[in-house]
Amino acid sequence: MPVVSGWQALGIPLPFLVAWQPYTRLTTPLLDASRAAEAAAGLIEAARAEGARALLHIDYAPDGAAAQALHGVLAARGVTPRVLRVRDRAILDATVEPDAMLHDALGAKKLKELRRQRNRLEDGGEVKFTVVTSPADVSAALNNFLALESSGWKGARGTALAADDGDVAFMRAATAALATDGLCEVVTLTAGDKPVAAGIVLRHGERAYFFKIAYDEELAKSSPGVQLTLDLTRHLCADASITSIDSTANAYHPMIDKIWRGRMAIASALIPLRANDPLIGTIQFLINARERTRRDARRYFHLLQDRLHALREKLR
């Protein structure tokens, strides 16, 4: 389990560790399935050996096997995790018939509108959905993804991957390495020769992860991101090796929640490493206060960025 100190992650000068690493949407610890309880106990003892009083576990699946093993070891020690937040994330049962599922999720009227929008996309040439899996092809397709992401609101806010050389270097190395093992593919929707949407898909075991998506915002009226998602849904549902797809999206996502109607619980919890530790309440209070402050600051910052961007566009 990758961890950083509470000070490094959250700026809180108290002895606790945070299960965290960049680029991840799931921090479930990697445990030996045949020795899960022993492995979970080892994680707890390792954290205690570092002088930590608690472990903050962000974005993990509380109903999963790894979490249950960890919770079982804690219960045997008289410790109960303090759940700070639970939210639902969109997930798709990939064993269903995709077109019937899409009809149930979206309805005939919405699907008719999406077909009309796809026809509009074809004004720019034949619309094609492609999937690449080799390291060389993934590297080339990643260039299209980075360009699409940079052309939209993330580029305007400076949060696109291409805005940071380190992010780009990591993404190139990670996708190439995963593709070598057959665990990464890049999907692209093109109209003629022009990429209009792209996505990065990761695989592990019987599950796929819709890790990233980008689309041409100038073509928003034709819903290229939704069109890509529909094609991806059919592509993965046709793959017998995949049984479920994690959207990796935020809760209440305005696009994917309407298409993939399954849900998985994602939680953040503060895990005391000793029973009846009086410091835990203080740590929990400061974490909650810091999260409220961060959320408010981020909302106002993005509001200011959007207004400045609108003003620049108006003055052009």
N, C-alpha and C positions, 0 to 999 in steps of 0.2 A: 504494500500500500504506500504510494508516494505521499509524503507529508511535508508541510512546512510549519514553522512556528506560528502561534497566534499573533505575534508581533509582526512577522513578515507578511502574513496573509491579510490581517485585518487591522494592524496597528494597535492591538490590545496587549499591554505589557503584563500578561498573566501566563502562568505555566500550562498551556494547553497546545495541542497539535491540531492541524487542519488537514484532512484528507483532500488533497487538491493537486492539480497540475493543469497547465494551460491546454486549451483546445479540447478538453474532454466534456462530455455531457452526461457521464456516468462514472461514479467513483467507487463502484462495487469492488471490494478487495478481491484479489486473485488467490483463491484457496484451493488446496488439493482436495478434490471431491471425496476421495477415500479417507481423508484424515482431516475433515473440515473443522471439527471441534478442537483438535490439537493445534491446527493452524491458527484458528481464531484466538485461542488462548495465547499462542506465541505473539500475535500482534499486540494483544493487551499488555503482555509482559515487556515487550520491546518498548512500547510507549512509556510504561512506568519506569523502565530503566533509564529513559531520557529525562526523567524528572517531571514528566507531564502529569497533570491531575485530571485531564479530560481529553477526549478526542472529538473534534467537530467533524461529523461526516456529512458532506454536502452532496446532494444529488445522487442518492443511491436508491436501489429498489428494495424497500423494506419487506416485501413479500418474497424476495428471492432466496435461493438456497444459502448463499454466502451470508446474507443478513440474518437469516434464521439461525445459522450456526453461531454467529457472533452474539446474537441476543440470548441464545441458550447458555453460552458460557457466562455471560454477564448475570443472568438470572441465578445461576448456581452460586454466584458470589454475592448475591443480594443486591445487585445493581440493576436499575431500570433506566433505559435511554430516555432522555427528555426530547420529545419531538418538537422541533421549532416550526416546521412547515411541512405540509403535505399538499401536493398538487397532482393533477392528472395530466398525463402526456399521451398524445395520440399514438396509437399503435395499430397495425393491420395484421389480421389473421391471413397469412399468405396461402392457406390451404383452400380458401373459398374460390368460387368461380368469379373472376374479376368483374365482368360486365354486369352480372346480376347484382353483385355487391355495390358497384357504382350506381346502378339504377336505384337501388334501395336508399343509398346515401344521398344522392343528388336529385333524384326524381327526373321524370321524362322531360319536363319543361326546361330545367337547367341543362341537361345533357344536349337538348336541341340547340340551346343558346351557345353552348361550348362548340358544337359542330359548326355553327354559323361563324363563330370567331376563328375557328381553325381554317375555314374557307377564306376568311379575310387575310389570315397569315399567308395563304398560298398566293396572294397578290405579289409577294416577293419571290415566288418560285416554289417548287415542290417542297412540301414539308416532310422532313425525314427525322426519325428517332434513331440514334446510333448509340451503341454500347462498346466501349473499348476496355480491354483488360490487361494487355501487355504493358510492361514498364515504359517502353518507348511511346506507345500510343497514349497511355495515361498522361505522360509528361507533356505531350503535344496538346491533348485535350484540356489539360489543366491551364494552359495559356489562355484558351478561350474563356474558361471559367473566371480566371483572374480579371480579364478585360471586361467581361460582363459585370462582375461585381463592382469594379472600380467605376463603371459608367453610371451607376445608380446612386441611391441615397447614401449607401455606405461610403462610397468614394467621396461624396460631398461632405460627409461628417468626419472623414479621415479614419474610419474604422474598417475599411476593406483590407483584406489580407495583403494586397499589393502595396499598401501604405507603409508597411514595415518590412525591411529587408530580412529580418530574423524570421518573421512569420512566413514569408515566401520560401525561405531556405528550408525551414522545418517542413512545410507542406510538400515541397518537392521531394525531400528525402523520405518523408513518411509514406506518401502515396506510392513512390517508386518501390520502396521496400515491401509494402503490403501487396502491391501488384505482383511482385516476384513470387509471393506465396499464394496468389490467387484470392487475395482478401480485399482488393480495392478495384473499383471500376468507375469510370467517368461516363455519364450519360449526357448526350447533347441533342437538342432539338434545333434543326436548321431550317431556314426558309430560303430555298435556292442555295447559295454558297454562304449565307450569313447565319452565324450562330445566334439564336434568339433566346435560348435558355440552356442551362447546364447544371448538373448536379454531381456531387461526389457521394458514392455509396460504398460503405465498408461492410465487411462480412466477418462473422465469427460463429463457428458452429452452425446451428440451424437458423440463426437470426441475421438479418441485414439491418444496416443503420443508414438512414437517409441523412447524411452528415451535414451537407451544405447544398444550398441552391442559389442560383443567380439567374437573372433574366434581364432582357432589354426593356427598360422602363418606358422607352419611347413607343413601345408596342403594347403598352399595358391594356389598352382596350380590347386586345385580342387574347389576353390572359395566357401569355407564353409559359409562365411558371406553372399554371394549372395544367396546361396541355402536356408539359413535360411530366408532371406528376401522374397524370392519367396513363401515359405510356409506360412510365416506370412501374406503376401498379400492375399493369398487365404483364410486363416483363418479369417481375419478381414472382408473381402468382403462378407463372408458367414454369418456374424453376422448382423442381421437386425437392431440391436440397434445402430450400428455405421454407420455414414454417411460420415465421412472423417477421414483421418489419417495424423497427423503432423509428419514429419520426425525428427523434432528438430535438423536437421543437419546444418552445415555451408553452406554458399552459394557456388555453384559450386562443391558440394561434388562429388568425382569421381565415387562413387558407386550408391548412392540412386538417384541422379539426372537423371541417365540413365534409371532407372526403373519406378520411380514415376514422371510423366511428368507435373503434376499440380504444380502451384506455388502460394505462398502467400507472400505478402509484409511484411517484418520485418524492422522496422525503429528504429533509435535512434534520439531523438529530445531534444533540450534545450527549456524549457518552461518558459518564463519570468512570474513572478507573479504580476508584475505591468506594466502598459503601459509606454513606452518610458523611460525605466530604462537605464541610461548610463553605468551601470556596466556590462550589459549583453554581450556587444561586447568583453570585456576583458575576461569574463568567457569562452565565446565560443572560443576565440583565444587560451587560455591556455589548454582547453580540447582537441582541435585539435592537438596542439603541443605535448601534453602528449601522445596522441594516436599514432602519428607518431613515437615518440621515443620508445614507448613500442613495437610497431609492429616490428621495426628494431631490437631492442634488443632481442626480442623473436626469430626472425629468425636466428640471429647470434648465440644465445645460443643453439638452437636446432641443428644448423649445427655443432657446436663444440661438442655437446653431441654425435651426430651420428658418427663423426670422431673418437672420443675417444673410442666409443663402437666398431667400426670397427677395431681399432688398438688393443684393448684387445682381440678380436676374433682372429686376425691374430697372436698374440703372444702366444696363448694357445697351 
